[in-house]
Amino acid sequence: MPRISEITEDGGDPTLKSIFDKQREIFGDLLNPTKVMAHCPPILKAAQQLGQAIAQSGQLPKGMLPLVYLRVASINGCPF
């Protein structure tokens, strides 16, 4: 049982609705960090913007980023 409850419904919040809809379209469901950060939509939105900024920074070759995500998930024992 998680220590922090997971939010899976947007509750009418337009920020959550757009994020939830996009993740369900891309991944088929919500990612676990999204369900936890949904308790505070502004933090969730900022975290996503940070992730996008990292992906778009050009600091890593475009094909390397998915490999980094996979390796980090592997190190942490998370299925990816």
Secondary structure, 3 states (H helix, E strand, C coil): CCCCCCCCCCCCCHHHHHHHHHHHHHHCCCCHHHHHHCCCHHHHHHHHHHHHHHHHCCCCCCCHHHHHHHHHHHHCCCCC
